[in-house]
């Protein structure tokens, strides 16, 4: 499992590595694949728009699902089908956001980010795009920037935050201009895998983990760093989810799922510990999400999927 998303109707949607998406309606799962009209069977990101349509970011581009049928969306890219090697190109959509104005943002593997209004199609699956951040991050052997935008989130003020996995750090867009942060500005790493805007307004970033930084909290002025010495199982943090109790769940592909519990004040050191149930921890978790009832769901490779509610863990992997 690669990602999870809560729809306003209460259903949960889960993207997989190679088996499309699953919908959970509270009682059972239903699977959708390319044979059903989904653009690609690897699904890295899911969001919904103001009309309730679902949008899926796949290894073959973007598509919309209205509950009955899928529509492929032609996305901007530079026509180079082999940016990184076989199977990896700018058609891979890694991140999705429907912002507070109803616009869809998506980040790609090597072609920066794009934005469009889903209510104004130019034709079936065709939209006018604004494109951003193609020239950020590292310059590669062909002399081009290949900016990988791994996550996109929005804060309460309407600022959109975009993170780069190709040494581009973090960008904040206020609707007019971008502001940039990276290692020179106090971050411990410039390869940023995940982001989460907490209810207290702080923005949390999870790092790839190749440098000293694992998790960072930005309060609008400075960064506060947390790593293995702070209690993380690894400095690799691929997803961050704040539950309704204010606990941060920290997923990792290289270590165990952890939880961060804040101190009494913002200045107090939080407690970070691996999540353990009956003596077992959970390794190589790709995502964490919360359902409408407050249960926490998480999953990883080999279609592993778990639900944790009221102190009880349920393994749902066998139902997929």
N, C-alpha and C positions, 0 to 999 in steps of 0.2 A: 504494500500500500504506500502511495506517495503523498496523498493530501486528503483533507476532509473539509466539508463545507456544510453549514446549516442553512437550509432554505427557509424563507418566512412561513411556509406552510407546515413547518416542523419536521420535514423529512431531512435526512442526512445523506450526503453524496460523498463517495470515496473514489479517488482516482488511483489507478494501479500502474505498475511498471509495464505490463503487457496484456492486460485483460480488460481494457476500457474502464468504465465507471460502474459503480454499484449504487443503487438507491435503497435506503432503508426507511420504511414507512412506519416504523414502530413495532411491526410484527414480523416482517420478512424482507429479504433482499431481492432486488431485481437487477440484472446485469445488462448493460448496453455496450456493444462493441462496434467495430467497423462494419460488420455485417448488418447492423441495425441503422447505419448511417453516420455514426460517429466518425470524425475525420481520421483520428489515429487511436491506437490502442494503448499508447503510453499517455497518461494524463497527469501533468505536473501541477495544474492550478485550476481552481473552480471559483466562480463568483456568480451572482445574480444581479439583474438590473432592476430598475424601479417598476417594471411591468411584470416581474417575476420570471422572466426568461433566464435560463441558465446558460453560462458561457464556460467553455472548456478549453484550456490550453493544452495542446497535444504536441507530439513530436512531428506532426504533419501540419501544424498551423492551428488556427482558431476556429471554433464552431459554436453556433447558438442552438439551443434546444428549447422549444416552446411547450414542451410536455407531450407533443405528438410527433414532431419530426425535427431532424437536424438540418442545419444550413451551414455549409462551409463558408468561411470568410477569408477572402484573399487579403493577406497582410503584406505590408511593405517589406521588401528586402532587396539586396543588391544583385540578385541573380546568381551569386556564387554558391553552388550547391555543395561545395566541399571546403567550407571554411576551416574546419578543425579535423577533418578526416571522414571516412565513410560513416554516414548515418547521423552526423552532427552538423547542423546548419542553422541558419537564422530563421527557419520555419519552426524551430522548437520554441514554444511559448512556455516560459518558466513561471511567470507570476501574473496575477490578475487583480484588479481593483475596480469596483464601481464607486466613483467618488460621490460626494454629497450633492453634486450638481447633476448626477445621473450619467456622467461620462465614463466610458470604459477605458482603463489603462491596462497595457500589458507589456511585460518585459520579455526580451528574447535572449537566446543564446548567441550573442555576437553581433546583434544589430540594434542595440540600445532599447529604448522604450517608445511606445506609440500610444496615442489617445484618439478617441473618436466618440461621436454622439450616436448611440444605438437607435435613436428615434428618427434619424435622418439618413436612411439608406439611399445610395445612388442607384441601386438596383439590387437584385437578389445576391446577398452576401458581399456587397460592395459598399464601402464607406469612404469618406474623406478623412484622412489621418493627419494629425500633428505628430511629428517625430522629434525625439529628444535623445541627447547623450550618446549619439553614435561615436563621437570623437573623444570619449572619456576612457580612462584606464590605460593599460599597456598598449604599446605599439608592437605588432607582431612581425614575423619574418618578411611578410609581403608588404610591409610599410603601412599597414592599415590598423586602425583601432578595431578591436572586436569586443565591444563592451557587453558583458554578460550581466543583465539586470535580474537578479535572483529574487528580489522581494520588493513589493510596493505597498505602502500603508498610508493612511490619512489621519491627521490629528484633528482635535476638536476645533481648531481655527481654520480648517480647510487646507492646511499645507499638506502637500503630497511628498512623502519620503521614498526615495529610490536607492537601493543598495546595489553595489557592483561586486562581482566575483572576479573581475579581471583587473584588480588593483586600482579601482576607481573610487574606493571609499563610499561615502554617503553624500547624497544630494537632497536638498530640500527645495521644493518649488512652491512659491507663494502665489502663483497665478500670473506673475510677471517676470520673475527672474529666479535663477537657481543660486543657492548658497551651498558651498562644498566644505566637507570635513574629511580629513585623512590623517595619516600618521603625524604629519607636521603640526596638526591641530590638537594632538593629545590622544588620538586613537592608538590602540596597540596593534592594529592590523588594518590593512586596506582591502582585504578580501572578505566582504561582509555577506553572509549567507542568509540571515533572517532578520526580521524587525517586528516590533510590537509596540503599539501606543497604549500605555497603561491608563487606567482611569484617572490617576493623579496627574496626568499630563506628561510624565516622563516617557522618553522613547528608549526602548531597549534594543540592542543589536547583538546578534549571535554571529560569531566569526567562523571562518573555515577552520581555524585552529592551527595553522602552520607556524604562527608566531606566538608570542607570549600571551596574547589576548584570547579570551574565550567568550565572555559576555561583558557588555558595556552598557551603562545607564547614562543617558544624556538628559540633563535637567534644563537645557536651554542655554547654559553657560559653560559647562565643563563635563568631561567624561569621568565616570567612575568605573574602574575595571575589576572584574572578577575572573578567577581562573581556577586551575586545579587546587592551588593552595587555599582558595576560598571555599572549597567543597565540591566543585564540579568534578564529575568523573573523567572528563576530558575537556580540552579547550575547543572542541568542535561542537557548535550549537547550530543545528539546521532548522529548528522551529521553536517559536516561543508562543505560548498561549497563557493569557491571564484568565483564571476562572472567576466565578462570581464572588468568591471569598477573597480575592486579591492575591491568591497564590499564583506564581509563575511556574509553568511546566516547561521544561527545557529538554528538547529532543536532541539526540546525537546519533550520527552514523558510526561513530568510533568508540562510543562508550555507553554508559547506562543512562536511561531517562532519569532526570533529576527534578526536584521541586525547590523553588526559592520562596521562603516566607519572610516577609519584611519585618524589620524591627518596629518598635513603638513610634519612632520618628524617622524622618528621611535621613538623619545623620547616623542612626544606629545601623550597625552591620547586619545585613540579612543573614538568615540561616539557609544554607544550600546543602541538600542531602540527596543521595539516590533514592528514588521511589522503590520501596520494597514491600512486597505482599507475601506473607508466609515464607519469609526467608529468601524469596526470589526477586531479583532485579530484572530489568527489561533493557536489553541491548539493541542497538541499531534501530532505534525508533526514528521514523521519518517525519511524523506530524502528530500534533495534539489539537483537538478541538472540543468544544463544549456543546451539548445539545440544549434544547429548550427547557428541559427539566433540571439542568445543572449537572448532569452526568458528564464525565470526562471520557473521551474516546481517544485512543492512540493506536498507531500501527506502524508496520515496517515491512521488510522484504518477506517473500514467500506468503504473501497475502495474510499476514498476521494482523489481527484486529481485536482490540480489547475495549471493554467499557468498565469504568470505575464509578460506582455510585453508592453513597452511604456506607463506605467502608468495604464494599463487596466488589470483587473483580470478577468479570465474566469474560471468558475467552470465546469470541464469536468467529474465530478463524475457520472453523469447520463448516460454517454456514455459507462460505463464499465459494 
